[in-house]
Amino acid sequence: MAKVAVVLSGCGVYDGAEINEAVLTLLCLEQQGASYQCFAPDREQLHVINHLTGEPVEGETRNVLVEAARIARGNIKPLTDLDTADFDALLVPGGFGAAKNLCDFAVAGTEMTVQGDFLSIAQSFHQSGKPIGLVCIAPVMSAAICGAGTRCTIGDDAEVAAAINAMGGQHLACPVSEARVDAEKKLVTTPAYMLAGSVSEAYSGISACVKEVLALV
């Protein structure tokens, strides 16, 4: 049975992990016979967004790990506890938390930097020849993790695709129901809610992503 590390970036599409994507990732892993352990950075998230209004909440702070524990039902560990040697693959659901708390793409664009602990862990998986799956907006980190020329997808958003190319990646168009595989880099990506209009559409692509990741183990 493959054992997969799942890194969450908080709780909630606008400032953390996209909840549907996170739950669907865990469901697909179970359905396809893999086990998993969730992790998240133990640090303050960039900001807090009121998910009713879409506006930042002034003066409020939340911890990424504490928030992500809501999704994982408390069964989650600090990112610093993640030992690559204990796992066969890495999966990262999307949501703006991936672009705000795991990296700063949401504010820095092509001048993005990836959060140090996460980058070290993700690069360790890559350097160990273990597959990585990035969902939704998370593929903007593909080249930073796997090197220049890494092929990936966020669907068909022209602006984000151009940013990926500018940062050294190679963007591939992809429908919501599919995933794209860079077999050389052992990286699998899927658009999910970059394109999905429903939970079932997100599920189709995430299921394909998980299948391809496990096939590379």
Secondary structure, 3 states (H helix, E strand, C coil): CCEEEEECCCCCCCCCCCHHHHHHHHHHHHHCCCEEEEEECCCECCCCECCCCCCECCCCCCEHHHHHHHHCCCCEEEHHHCCHHHCCEEEECCCHHHHHCCECHHHHHHHCCECHHHHHHHHHHHHCCCCEEEECCHHHHHHHHHCCCCEEEEECCHHHHHHHHHCCCEEEECCCCCCEEECCCCEEEECHHHCCCCHHHHHHHHHHHHHHHHHCC
